[in-house]
Amino acid sequence: MTLKLSILDLATIAPGQRVGESLAGSVALAQLAERAGYERVWYAEHHNMASIASSATSVLIAHIAAHTETIRLGAGGIMLPNHSPLTIAEQFGTLESLHPGRIDLGLGRAPGSDQNTMRALRRDHMAADTFPQDVQELQGFLGENTLIPGVEATPGKGTHVPLYVLGSSLFGAKLAAALGLPYAFASHFAPAALQDAVRIYREQFKPSAQLAEPYVIAGVNVVAADSASQAQDLLRDALRQRVQTFFGRGHTFTDDEADMVLDSPQGQHLREMVKYSAVGEPAAVLAYLEGFAKHADADELIVAHQAPGTEAKLRSAELLGQVALG
C-alpha cells in the first residue's frame, strides 16, 4: 500500500530553548515536510503548557504558510469550546484567503487546558455540550448560508475551509459520521478506543457536500533514527520530558528521578499513552506504520515525531520521508 503521511507538530519547547527557536524549528519542519512529500502539517491548540508553543494556533499557521509554498497546513486542532464559531471562521477564512487551497480546520471539544486555564480563557465549563451545534454554526459561516440571520464571517463566507472532527472517543466518531466530515483519531496519545471509534464512524457515515465517503486519519508516534539504539535513546529522552511536563510543576526531575517515575504506576500510564509508536531505523518504522494503518483502518496517518530537540526531530521526519515518500 502507498501510505499517506502527515505531521502533527506540537511546536515543543526543549529545556533551555527559547520560544523563538522552537517556532523556527517548526518552520524548518514544515519546509522539510513540503520537500519530502508529506500531505499536511497540523498544529494543536494547547494552553498553559511551558513545553508547547502552538497556543496561538492560527497565528502560527499564518507564519508557517508564509514560509512554505504548497503543503497543506491546519489546526489539529482548534478546541472550539474555547472560542466563538464566528471568531474561528474569521481567522481561518483569512488564512484561506491568503493561502488558497492550503488550509485545514480540525476541531476538538476538549479544553486543551486545566480548570484554572479554562477560567483565564473565559471559557464556560458547559461549552463542550454545544460542540455539535457550534461545528454546524462554523460550517455555515465558512459556507454560503449562515445559521445566524444577519451575521456573516468576513473573511470566511464562501471559503469552504475543509473541516475535520478530532476525537479520542466514540462521541467524535458519531458526530463526524452524522455531519459527513473526515475524522481524525488521537491515537498518538489516547489509543484505547481507536478501532471501535473508526468502525462506528465508517458504519454510520452519511455523505455530505464536503465528503462523499468516510475518511480516517489516525495519529501515531514516530522516532526514526540512523540506528535502532539511537532511536530507543531518543524515545527514553522524550518520555523523560513527558514526566517533566505532567509531574514537574515546580520541580525539575533528574534523569534518574524521571526513570523512577516511568517505572511507577503513573509512568506506566504515560507509556500506555504512546502505545502506538514506531521506533527504530527507517525500514523498521515504515513496516510498523504499514501495519498500524491496517490495524487502524486509516486512510492517512498523522505522525508526531517525538525525538526531542529540533535536530533529532528533523532527522526523524527526513528519514521517514526518504523510505515512505521518496
N, C-alpha and C positions, 0 to 999 in steps of 0.2 A: 504494500500500500504506500501511497505518497502522503506523507504527513504534512498537514497544515500546522505550522508552528507560529506562535506569537509570544510576546514577552509581557509579563507583569513586572513593572519597575516600581518598587516601593520607595525609591529615592532615599535609600538608607544613609544615615549619617554615621560613619565609623567613629570609634573612640578617637578623640583628638582631631577629628576632621571638622572643618568649618562648613556651614550650610552651603555657602557658595561653591565650595569644592564638590560637595555632594551633587549639587544641581549641574555643575559642569560635567560630572560623571554621567548623569542622566542624558545630557545632550550627546555625549560620546557614545553611549549605549544605543540610543535611537539611531544615530548615524551609522553605527556598525550594523544594526538590525536592518536598516534600509539597504545597505550594500549586500548583506548576506541573503536577503530574500525572505525575512520573516514577514508575516501577514500584517501585524499591527503591534503597537506598544500601548499598553494601558497603564494608568496611574490611579492609585486608590486614595480616597479621602480618609485621612486619619487625623485626629486632633490630640493635643497634649501628650505627644509621644516624642521624647527627646531624640529618638533614633530614626525618625521618619520625616522627610521634608516635603511631602506631597499634600499638605493640608489645604493649600490654595490651589486645588486641582486644575481648575480651568485656566488659571494664570500660568501654571507650569506647562500645560498643553500648548498654550499660545506661544510661549517662549521656544519650546522644542519644535513646534511646527514651523517657526520662522527660521530654524537652523537645519531643517530637513526639506526634502522636496516631494517625495512620493508616498512614503509609508503612511498608513492609517494610524491615527493617534486618538486616544479617547480616555474616558473615565472607566475604571474598573474597580470600584465605581464611585459615583456620587451617592451619598447617603441622603436620599430625597427627603426624609422626615426632618432633616436639619435645615431645609430651605423651602421657600415658596416655589411651586412649579413655574411661575412666571419668571422669577429671577434666573432659574436654571435655563429656561427656554431662551431668555435674552443672552445669557452667557454663551451657550452652545450655538445659538443662531449667529452670534457674532463670529465665533470660531469657524463655523461652516461658511459664512460669507467671506471670511478672509482666506480660507483654505478649502475651496470647494471639493467635495468628494473624498475628504480625508478624515472626517471627524466621526467618532462613535460616542454614544452616550449609554454607558452601563449604569443601572440603577439598583441600589440596595435599600433595605428598610432598617438595617441595624444602625445604632447611633454612631458607631466608629469611635466611641469615647466612653468615659466613665460618668457617673452621676453628676459630679461637680462640673465637669466639662460641658455636659448637657445644659446645665443651668447657665454657664457662661455663654453658650451659643444661643441662649434664649429659646431653647427647644422645649416644646410641650411634650411631656413624657407620654402623652396619648397619641402623638402624631403618627406613630407607626401604624395605628389602627386604620388610618385613611390612606395607606400606601396605594392600594389598587386604584382608588379614585384619583389620587394625585398623579399616578402614572398616566391615566387617561386624560387628565387635565393638561399635563405637559405635552402629551401626544397631540392634543388639539391645538395648543399654542404653536407647535412646530409644523403643523399641517395647514390646511386651508380653512378649517372650521373650528373656531374657538368654542369651548364649552362654557365660557364666561361671557355672557352678552355684553358687547361694547368694549371688551378688553382684548387687545391684540398684542402679541410679542413682536417688538421691532428693535433690533433684528430678531428673527426667529420664524415668523409666519412664512410658510411655503418652503422652508429649507429642508423639511423632512429628514432631519438628522436621525439616523437609524438608532432605535432603542434596543437595549438588551436588558433582560431581567437577570440580576445576580442573586444567588442564593446558596444556602448550605442546608436547606431543609425541604420538606415537601411543599411548604407554602409557596415558595417562589416557583417551583416546578408547575404547580397547578395554575398560578397566575400567568406565567409565560405561555402556557398551553392555551388558556382561555382567551388571551389577547392576541395570540398568533405571533408572538415575539420570540427571537432567539433566546436561549437560556444558557447562562454561564454558571457552572457549579464550582464552589470554592473548595475543591478537594485538596488544594495545596496546604490548607490549614484546618479543614473540617471534613475529614474523609468519611465519616460514618454512614451518611445517608446517600452517598453518591449513586449507587446502582438503582436503588428504589426511586430516587428523585428523577433520574433520567428515564427510567421505564415509564413512570407516571406521566412525565412530560410528553414523551413520544405517543403514548396511548391516548392522551386527552387533547392533543394539539388540534387547534382549529385554524385553518388558513386565514390570512389577513392580507390587507393591501401591501404590507411590508414584506411578508414572508409566506410562500406557498407551502413549504414543507418544514418540518421541525429541524432545528439546527442547534447542536450542542457544543459548547466549549467547556473543556474540563481543565482545572488548574492542577499543576504538578510541579514539584520542586526539582531543580537540576543543579548538580555540582559536577561539571565536566572539567577535567584537568589532564595534564600531559602524562600522568601516571595514576594508577589506582590508589597508591598510598598517599599521594599528594591530595587527591580528591577527598579521601577519608579524613585527612588532617584538616582540610578546609571545612568539611562538614562539622567536625568537632568544634572548630572555632566559631562557626555560625551558631551552633547550639549553645555554646557558652555565652554568646552575645544575646541570645534569647533569654537565658537565665537572667542576665543583667536587665533586660527590658521588662520582664514580667515580675521579677522579685527584687530588683535592686533599688527600689525607692530609698534614696538617702544612703545607700551603701554600694561601694564598688567591690565586686567579687574578684578574688584572685582566681587563676585558672584551677587551682586545687579545690577551692570552695565551690566554684561553678560545677566542677566534675562531681563533687559530693551531692550537689542538688540534682544533677542529671541522673544520679544513681538512686535517688529517693523516689517515693511515690509521685511527688509533684513533678519531678523530672521525667518520669515515665509518661505523664500526660503531655509534656512538651514533645517527647519523642513520638507519641501517637499522633500528634497534630501533623507531623511531617511523615506520616506513614507512606504516602506516595512520593517517593524521592528517587530520582535516577542519579546515581553517584558513581563516578569512575572515569575510565578512559572513554573517548568519544564513541567508539563502536559499542561498548557496553551500555552507555547511556542511550544510544539510539535504539538498541534492542529492547531495553526496558520501556522506552516511550512507545514503541510499536505495540508491545504487549499491553501497556496501560491504555492506549487508545481503544483497543478492542474490549478490554475489561470495562472501560467507562462508556462504551458505545458512543464515542465522541467524534464529531466531525472535524474538530480542531482542538489542539492543546495550547493552553497559555502557560508559559513556563516562567516560574520565579527562580531566576539564577541566584542561588543562596550563598555563593562563595563571598566571604566578607572582603571588603575593600574594592575600590574601583578597578584596579588592575586585574585581580583574580576574576571579578565578575565579567569584565570584558573578554577575558580569555575563555571563560566558560561559554559565553554566547558565541564567540568566534568558532571554537572547536565544534560545538553542536551544529552551527550553521554549515560548517565545512562538510560534515558527514551526512547531514539530513537535507540540506538545501542546495549544496554546491553542485 
